[in-house]
Amino acid sequence: WYQRRVAVEVGLKQKKTVIVVKDGPGFYTTRVIGALMGEAFACIQEGTSPTDLDKLFVKFGWPVGGATLVDEVGIDVAYKVTKYFLEVFGERISAGDPRVIEELVESGCLGRKSGKGIFLYRSSTKGGARPVNPVAQKIMDRYKKEGQVAPSGEDVQWRTYMRSVNEAALCLQEEIIANPVDGNIGLIFGIGHCPQRGGPFQFLDTYGAQAFVDKMRAYEDSLGFRFEPAQIVIDYANSGKKFMSG
């Protein structure tokens, strides 16, 4: 208890917005990013280009594109996190083939810090879209699903967003976060989680828990068990209860 209090005080002195989370793999924000990025890589494997992925993310309300986010975090870091998450959560947390990230790392495509990741980072590049790294493109092309029709832009946006919201709900269900308010604050301030939607739990109330469950079930039917809705959302849908009602 004392250590937690000290940690909170240090954060407040640094003028940070602090939430307290329970210890667990990925804690809260990293776990949500894991689900988000896993689905983003799945969309790339299905034919969405990194440039289009970035545009779709920003258009939906994310502060940065999905492919750019991976480069900013570091592909080597993403690889280590993916391996760990696969061990503790299984295939549910991921979606794309993890060999894509592994080969990107082996080829030296580590992201912005190495000057090349999914995109190329040149000091002379000013404004406009960055070019896709041809080495990374070859690797991603090698793991594209044959005969797969690329998902629509709307599906890319909703699949990635809903996976992130569902993971946040699972964190609440497992008491990784204490309450929905902390869940909203953590993701909006921590990863810029589409702030205009109010955070994952405000979104669930606005969109409707039952509508969320129905959409997740539809994706589950076509894409598999990673879209199984969190039991807590199903319970709220059945009871009509709101996450932000107090």
ABEGO torsion letter per residue (X at the ends): XAAAAAAAAAAAAAGBBBBBBBBBBGEAAAAAAAAAAAAAAAAAAAGBBAAAAAAAAAAAGBABBAAAAAAAAEAAAAAAAAAAAAAAAEAAABABBAAAAAAAAAAGBAEAAAGBBABBBBAABBEEBBBBBAAAAAAAAAABBBGBBBBBAAAAAAAAAAAAAAAAAAAAAAGABABAAAAAAAAAAAAGBGAAAGEAAAAAAAAEAAAAAAAAAAAAAAAEAAABBBAAAAAAAAAGBBAAAX
